[in-house]
Amino acid sequence: IKSTNPLTVWVGDASNKVPREIWCADLYRSVRRSQKYRRRHEKNMPPTWPIFIIDYTDTATPFSCPQIERAVGAANVYYSRRSVVHDRSWNPSTGWVDLGRKVLQHGRQVVQPAPYPVRTDIVQALDEQLQLRNLTLSYPIEELPRSLDVVHLWPLPSKQVKGQGSGGVGTFHSNLRTTVSKIVKSLGRQPATKNL
């Protein structure tokens, strides 16, 4: 990768389907090629630079790329993960979730939380709907009148399937989402003080 800006940083998304060891090895080869190119052709460019590695997967297993840390120095490698909670799981005896614990350290590295980015298409759709009301994205949308106060878009099972204690979408099942849907549905059977 060629760059003539000495302030260049690299950002790598480790969320793809490739095993992490292979992903790190591919990134390492790119770093080494860039370092070699800099030594030969761009002597004014620093031999190391900041690299930000982001993981948007749901896995709570931390990972690092030691070969990248060795190539550019551990102080130049920054990790960010969407899932920073360990040991969060469904507890069948309480019928709810054990919250787990937040872990923002992996070895000597601090791991920053990586919130989901807002998708551009969702923002555009919201903007279009607001424009139909002569409003902008800065309008406090929570104040708009609405026909529903609560909605939960997780299907409940039509009948209980043995071994699958939850509803789901395709092959995905979730005890928590099913429980929340059941609670929302039960609220709808209560006197009409809310629109459910």
NORTA-V26143 format. One record per residue. N is the residue number from 1. SS is DSSP state (H for helix, E for strand, C for the rest). Layout:
n = (N | N)
ss = (SS | SS)
This chain:
n = (1 | 2 | 3 | 4 | 5 | 6 | 7 | 8 | 9 | 10 | 11 | 12 | 13 | 14 | 15 | 16 | 17 | 18 | 19 | 20 | 21 | 22 | 23 | 24 | 25 | 26 | 27 | 28 | 29 | 30 | 31 | 32 | 33 | 34 | 35 | 36 | 37 | 38 | 39 | 40 | 41 | 42 | 43 | 44 | 45 | 46 | 47 | 48 | 49 | 50 | 51 | 52 | 53 | 54 | 55 | 56 | 57 | 58 | 59 | 60 | 61 | 62 | 63 | 64 | 65 | 66 | 67 | 68 | 69 | 70 | 71 | 72 | 73 | 74 | 75 | 76 | 77 | 78 | 79 | 80 | 81 | 82 | 83 | 84 | 85 | 86 | 87 | 88 | 89 | 90 | 91 | 92 | 93 | 94 | 95 | 96 | 97 | 98 | 99 | 100 | 101 | 102 | 103 | 104 | 105 | 106 | 107 | 108 | 109 | 110 | 111 | 112 | 113 | 114 | 115 | 116 | 117 | 118 | 119 | 120 | 121 | 122 | 123 | 124 | 125 | 126 | 127 | 128 | 129 | 130 | 131 | 132 | 133 | 134 | 135 | 136 | 137 | 138 | 139 | 140 | 141 | 142 | 143 | 144 | 145 | 146 | 147 | 148 | 149 | 150 | 151 | 152 | 153 | 154 | 155 | 156 | 157 | 158 | 159 | 160 | 161 | 162 | 163 | 164 | 165 | 166 | 167 | 168 | 169 | 170 | 171 | 172 | 173 | 174 | 175 | 176 | 177 | 178 | 179 | 180 | 181 | 182 | 183 | 184 | 185 | 186 | 187 | 188 | 189 | 190 | 191 | 192 | 193 | 194 | 195 | 196)
ss = (C | C | C | C | C | C | C | C | C | E | E | E | E | C | C | C | C | C | C | H | H | H | H | H | H | H | H | H | H | H | H | H | H | H | H | H | H | H | H | H | H | C | C | C | C | C | C | C | C | C | E | E | E | E | E | C | C | C | C | C | C | C | C | C | C | H | H | H | H | H | H | H | C | H | H | H | E | E | E | E | E | C | C | C | E | E | C | C | E | E | E | C | C | C | C | E | E | E | C | C | E | E | C | C | E | E | C | C | E | E | E | E | E | C | C | C | C | C | C | H | H | H | H | H | H | H | H | H | H | H | H | C | C | C | C | C | C | C | C | C | H | H | H | C | C | C | C | C | C | C | C | C | C | C | C | C | C | C | C | C | E | C | C | E | C | C | C | E | E | C | C | E | E | C | H | H | H | H | H | H | H | H | H | H | H | H | H | H | C | C | C | C | C | C | C | C)
